[in-house]
Amino acid sequence: MKTNAFAALAAAVLLTPAAHAGFVNGNFETGDTSGWTTGGGYRGNEFNSTLDPVNYLPGGSHYSSSINHSAIVTAGFDANTGNNLNRVYSGNYSYRVEDTVTGGYGSAITQTVSNYQDSSIFFAWAAVLEGAHGVNDAATFKLTLTDLTSMSVLVNREYNAATTGAGVDSRFTYNASTGYYYTSWQVEQLTNLTLGHTYQLSLLAADCEPTGHRGYVYLDGFGAVTPPVVETVPEPGTLALLGGGLLGMARLARRNGKVNAIAA
């Protein structure tokens, strides 16, 4: 009987599908960029039509090891959107590609997943791009998905802050007080993937080509399923009301002799 049991267990193990890779740290909840490769460099005189995220990663033509404009960020409101955009889609962290203050640069992030066993890749993004110029030289967000098994580029998409022409995008809202276009959190879906192939997803945020206008993008929730719904944080005014209400309740209770004193 024991022999038959061991034989059945061995057969079950042999029939178990081989492990496959998904996104490592796809929601950045480790508080760092574990599982990802990042980079940045000077944009120079290059139009949006030829920008490639890979060129800003280690080994790329624009990459500089001394440039690090991107960062893990925590929940809170983005000032350039008039405090209308939470920097985090869900959880405690997201990744901001490029910085909020310096023009003339681009930054990128990438991850390769091997033996991918799902038909789609999902992630959430929110772009904050200073408005100026046309479709080919405005601050921009680009993403590419390459099938490394078949050596073919499957997706090459761009969203930018052009003020004229085909680049004007209904996803963006304009904040006249700051001069920035911004989106709410968008969920991107990359579909029709071949199971078992190896894919490289690369994303780039770049300032405008004349270098004077800034652009950056928040990323979160990479994986094989739709990212969870946004977990909002209370607005400052709401927090103040809550704090004031709790303080008033505490004072009232203390007058009624129902609250123990708390040491300062």
C-alpha positions as CSV (number, residue, x, y, z in Angstrom):
1,M,0.0,0.0,0.0
2,K,2.8,2.4,0.9
3,T,4.5,1.7,-2.5
4,N,1.3,2.5,-4.4
5,A,0.9,5.7,-2.4
6,F,4.4,6.9,-3.2
7,A,3.9,6.0,-6.8
8,A,0.7,8.0,-7.0
9,L,2.4,11.0,-5.3
10,A,5.3,10.8,-7.8
11,A,2.9,10.7,-10.7
12,A,1.1,13.8,-9.4
13,V,4.3,15.7,-9.1
14,L,5.3,14.8,-12.7
15,L,1.9,15.9,-13.9
16,T,2.1,19.3,-12.1
17,P,2.8,22.1,-14.7
18,A,6.2,23.7,-14.6
19,A,6.5,26.8,-12.6
20,H,6.1,30.0,-14.6
21,A,7.1,33.6,-14.0
22,G,4.8,36.5,-13.4
23,F,5.7,40.0,-12.5
24,V,8.0,40.3,-9.5
25,N,7.0,43.2,-7.1
26,G,4.4,44.3,-9.7
27,N,2.7,46.6,-7.2
28,F,6.0,47.9,-5.6
29,E,4.7,46.9,-2.1
30,T,8.3,45.9,-1.1
31,G,8.9,49.7,-1.0
32,D,11.7,49.4,-3.6
33,T,12.2,48.4,-7.3
34,S,13.1,44.7,-6.6
35,G,12.5,42.7,-9.7
36,W,12.7,45.7,-12.0
37,T,15.5,47.4,-14.0
38,T,15.5,51.2,-14.1
39,G,17.5,53.9,-15.8
40,G,17.5,57.5,-17.2
41,G,19.4,59.9,-19.4
42,Y,19.4,63.2,-21.2
43,R,16.7,63.4,-23.9
44,G,18.5,65.5,-26.4
45,N,17.2,66.3,-29.9
46,E,14.9,63.4,-30.5
47,F,11.3,63.4,-31.5
48,N,8.7,61.4,-29.8
49,S,8.2,59.1,-32.8
50,T,11.6,57.6,-32.3
51,L,11.8,57.6,-28.5
52,D,12.4,54.0,-27.2
53,P,12.3,53.2,-23.5
54,V,15.1,50.7,-24.0
55,N,17.5,53.5,-24.9
56,Y,17.2,54.9,-21.4
57,L,17.9,51.6,-19.6
58,P,21.4,50.2,-18.8
59,G,23.3,49.6,-22.1
60,G,21.0,52.0,-24.1
61,S,22.2,54.9,-26.2
62,H,20.8,57.6,-23.8
63,Y,21.5,55.9,-20.5
64,S,23.6,57.6,-17.9
65,S,24.4,55.9,-14.6
66,S,24.6,59.2,-12.8
67,I,21.0,60.2,-13.7
68,N,18.3,58.9,-11.3
69,H,15.2,61.0,-11.5
70,S,12.6,58.4,-10.6
71,A,11.4,57.2,-7.2
72,I,9.1,55.0,-5.1
73,V,6.4,57.2,-3.7
74,T,3.7,56.9,-1.0
75,A,0.1,57.9,-1.0
76,G,-0.7,61.6,-1.2
77,F,-1.9,64.1,-3.7
78,D,0.1,65.5,-6.6
79,A,0.4,69.2,-6.4
80,N,0.7,69.8,-10.2
81,T,-2.8,68.3,-10.6
82,G,-4.4,70.7,-8.1
83,N,-4.3,67.9,-5.6
84,N,-6.8,65.9,-7.7
85,L,-4.6,62.8,-8.2
86,N,-3.6,60.3,-5.6
87,R,0.0,59.3,-6.3
88,V,-0.8,55.6,-5.4
89,Y,-3.4,53.5,-7.2
90,S,-3.7,51.0,-4.4
91,G,-1.7,49.8,-1.5
92,N,1.1,51.8,0.0
93,Y,3.4,52.5,-2.9
94,S,3.7,53.3,-6.6
95,Y,6.6,54.1,-8.8
96,R,7.1,57.6,-10.3
97,V,9.0,57.6,-13.6
98,E,11.0,60.9,-14.0
99,D,11.1,63.8,-11.6
100,T,8.7,66.7,-11.0
101,V,11.2,69.6,-11.3
102,T,13.8,69.1,-14.0
103,G,13.3,69.4,-17.8
104,G,15.3,67.7,-20.6
105,Y,15.5,64.1,-19.4
106,G,13.8,60.8,-19.8
107,S,13.5,57.8,-17.4
108,A,12.5,54.2,-18.0
109,I,11.6,51.0,-16.1
110,T,11.4,47.4,-17.4
111,Q,10.8,43.9,-16.4
112,T,11.1,40.6,-18.3
113,V,8.7,37.7,-17.5
114,S,9.7,34.2,-18.7
115,N,7.3,31.4,-19.7
116,Y,4.3,33.7,-19.2
117,Q,1.2,31.7,-18.7
118,D,-1.5,34.3,-19.1
119,S,-3.1,35.9,-22.1
120,S,-3.0,39.5,-20.8
121,I,-0.9,41.9,-18.9
122,F,-2.6,44.6,-16.9
123,F,-1.2,47.7,-15.1
124,A,-2.3,51.1,-13.9
125,W,-0.8,54.4,-14.8
126,A,-1.4,58.1,-14.3
127,A,0.5,60.7,-16.3
128,V,1.3,64.3,-15.3
129,L,2.8,66.2,-18.3
130,E,3.5,69.9,-18.6
131,G,1.6,71.2,-21.6
132,A,3.5,72.6,-24.6
133,H,4.4,71.9,-28.2
134,G,3.0,69.5,-30.7
135,V,2.5,65.8,-30.9
136,N,6.1,65.0,-31.8
137,D,8.0,67.1,-29.2
138,A,5.7,67.4,-26.1
139,A,6.4,65.7,-22.8
140,T,5.3,62.1,-23.2
141,F,4.6,58.6,-21.9
142,K,5.6,55.6,-24.0
143,L,5.4,51.9,-23.5
144,T,6.6,48.9,-25.5
145,L,5.9,45.2,-25.1
146,T,8.4,42.9,-26.9
147,D,7.9,39.2,-27.4
148,L,11.5,37.9,-26.9
149,T,10.5,34.4,-28.0
150,S,9.5,35.6,-31.4
151,M,11.7,38.7,-31.3
152,S,8.8,41.0,-32.3
153,V,7.5,44.2,-30.9
154,L,3.8,43.6,-30.1
155,V,2.8,47.0,-28.6
156,N,4.3,50.5,-29.0
157,R,1.9,53.1,-27.5
158,E,2.2,56.7,-26.6
159,Y,0.2,59.2,-24.6
160,N,1.4,62.8,-24.5
161,A,0.6,66.4,-23.6
162,A,0.6,68.0,-27.1
163,T,-1.5,71.1,-27.1
164,T,-2.3,70.8,-30.8
165,G,-2.7,68.1,-33.4
166,A,-3.3,64.4,-33.1
167,G,-1.7,64.3,-29.6
168,V,-4.7,66.0,-27.9
169,D,-6.1,63.1,-25.8
170,S,-9.4,63.1,-24.0
171,R,-7.9,61.2,-21.1
172,F,-6.1,64.3,-20.0
173,T,-7.5,67.2,-17.9
174,Y,-5.7,70.6,-18.0
175,N,-4.9,72.4,-14.8
176,A,-4.6,76.1,-15.8
177,S,-3.0,77.1,-12.5
178,T,0.0,74.8,-13.0
179,G,0.1,74.4,-16.8
180,Y,0.0,70.6,-16.5
181,Y,-2.2,68.0,-18.3
182,Y,-2.9,65.0,-16.1
183,T,-5.0,61.8,-16.2
184,S,-6.9,59.9,-13.6
185,W,-5.6,56.4,-13.0
186,Q,-5.9,54.4,-16.2
187,V,-5.8,50.6,-16.4
188,E,-3.9,49.4,-19.4
189,Q,-4.5,45.9,-20.8
190,L,-2.1,44.2,-23.2
191,T,-3.9,41.2,-24.8
192,N,-3.6,38.2,-27.0
193,L,-0.4,37.0,-25.6
194,T,1.0,33.6,-26.4
195,L,1.3,31.3,-23.4
196,G,4.8,30.2,-22.6
197,H,6.5,33.0,-24.3
198,T,9.0,35.5,-22.7
199,Y,7.9,39.1,-22.7
200,Q,9.7,42.4,-21.9
201,L,7.6,45.3,-20.9
202,S,9.3,48.7,-20.9
203,L,7.9,52.1,-20.0
204,L,9.3,55.6,-20.5
205,A,8.4,59.1,-19.2
206,A,10.2,62.0,-21.0
207,D,10.3,65.7,-20.7
208,C,9.6,67.8,-23.9
209,E,12.2,67.7,-26.7
210,P,13.1,71.4,-26.4
211,T,13.9,70.4,-22.7
212,G,12.0,73.2,-20.9
213,H,8.8,71.3,-19.9
214,R,8.5,68.4,-17.5
215,G,6.7,65.1,-17.6
216,Y,6.4,62.2,-15.2
217,V,4.2,59.1,-14.8
218,Y,3.0,57.0,-11.8
219,L,2.9,53.2,-12.3
220,D,1.2,50.5,-10.2
221,G,-0.5,47.1,-10.2
222,F,1.4,45.1,-12.8
223,G,0.1,41.6,-13.2
224,A,-2.1,39.1,-15.1
225,V,-5.4,40.4,-13.7
226,T,-7.1,43.8,-13.5
227,P,-5.5,45.8,-10.7
228,P,-7.7,46.2,-7.6
229,V,-9.8,49.3,-7.3
230,V,-8.3,52.6,-6.1
231,E,-7.9,52.9,-2.4
232,T,-8.3,56.6,-1.8
233,V,-6.9,58.6,1.1
234,P,-8.9,61.3,2.8
235,E,-8.5,64.8,1.5
236,P,-6.8,67.3,3.9
237,G,-10.1,69.0,4.6
238,T,-11.7,65.7,5.5
239,L,-8.9,64.9,7.8
240,A,-9.3,68.3,9.5
241,L,-13.0,67.7,10.0
242,L,-12.4,64.3,11.4
243,G,-9.8,65.6,13.7
244,G,-11.9,68.5,14.8
245,G,-14.9,66.2,15.4
246,L,-12.9,63.7,17.5
247,L,-11.3,66.5,19.5
248,G,-14.8,68.0,20.2
249,M,-16.1,64.6,21.3
250,A,-13.1,64.1,23.6
251,R,-13.6,67.5,25.2
252,L,-17.3,66.8,25.7
253,A,-16.7,63.4,27.2
254,R,-14.0,64.8,29.5
255,R,-16.4,67.4,30.8
256,N,-18.8,64.5,31.6
257,G,-16.0,62.7,33.4
258,K,-15.9,59.8,31.0
259,V,-12.3,60.0,29.6
260,N,-9.1,59.1,31.3
261,A,-6.4,61.7,31.1
262,I,-3.7,61.0,28.5
263,A,-0.2,62.1,29.2
264,A,1.1,64.7,26.7
